[in-house]
């Protein structure tokens, strides 16, 4: 079957600003404790507003999300984020 933007089996949904936040949150929950690239978040949350979606997950949904910036051998910066749930209950919120 087809997958929605969060990579979950189902159908594509009509996206709105609120839905983009929920799509990013669902992806973080499905990939808890895994580093997610900024490019993936850009695809999920919108090219121009993905940082706002991450911020909304932190503030509106109280999701503890860490970020790091790695330097690649060519000197390029590579941003990654991960959701670090305090408990299994945070995965279902």
N, C-alpha and C positions, 0 to 999 in steps of 0.2 A: 504494500500500500504506500501511499504518499506520506511524507513526514511534514509536520508543521515546522515553523522557523526554530523551535526549541529542539528539534531532532526527535520529537515524540511521534509515534505512529498515530495517524489520524488524517485530518483534512487541513488544507491551508485555511487560515482565518483572515478576516479583514483586520488590518492593523490600525490602531489609533495610538496616540501618545501613551495612554494608560496600558494598552496591550503590549507595546514595545517593552515597557518596564517589566510586565509580567512574563514576557518571553525571555528576557535576560535573566530574571529571577528563576524561572523554570530551568534554564540551562545551568545556572550556578548550582541549583539543588541537585540536578541530575549528575553533576560533575563535582560534587563537594570535595574539598581538599585537593583538587587538581588545578594546576595553573592553566588559565584560559588566555589565549593571546588577544591582544587588542584588536587584531584583524577579525577574529571570530566575533568579538563583541560588536564590532562595527557592522558586520553582516547581520547580526541579530537585532541590534538596537537602533540602527540607522546611522549612516555614514557621518552625518553632521551632529548627532546628538547622543551618541553611545555613552559618552562620559556622564551626561545627565542621567541616563538610565541607570548606570552603576551607582551614581550618587543617590538616586531615588530609591534604589534597593537598600542602600545603607540607611537612609533617613526615614523613608516611609514604611519599609518592611523590617527595619532593625536587623538587617543582615550584616554580620561581621565579614567584610570583604577586604582582603589585603591586596597590596599591589607591590610589584617590584619592577625594576628596569635593569635589564641585562645589556651589556655591551657585546656586540658580536665582533668577530675577528676583524671585520672591515670597519669597525668603529661605529657602526649604526646602533642606535638605541632600540631595544625590543621590550615593549611593555607587556606585562602579564598580570592577571588578577586571579584571586581564588577566594571562594566562599569557605569559611572555616566555621562550621556549625558548632555551637556549644554542646548540643546533644542531638540525639536522633529526632527529637520533637521538632527541631528547627528545620529538618528536611521536609516535613509535611506542612509547614506553615503556609 
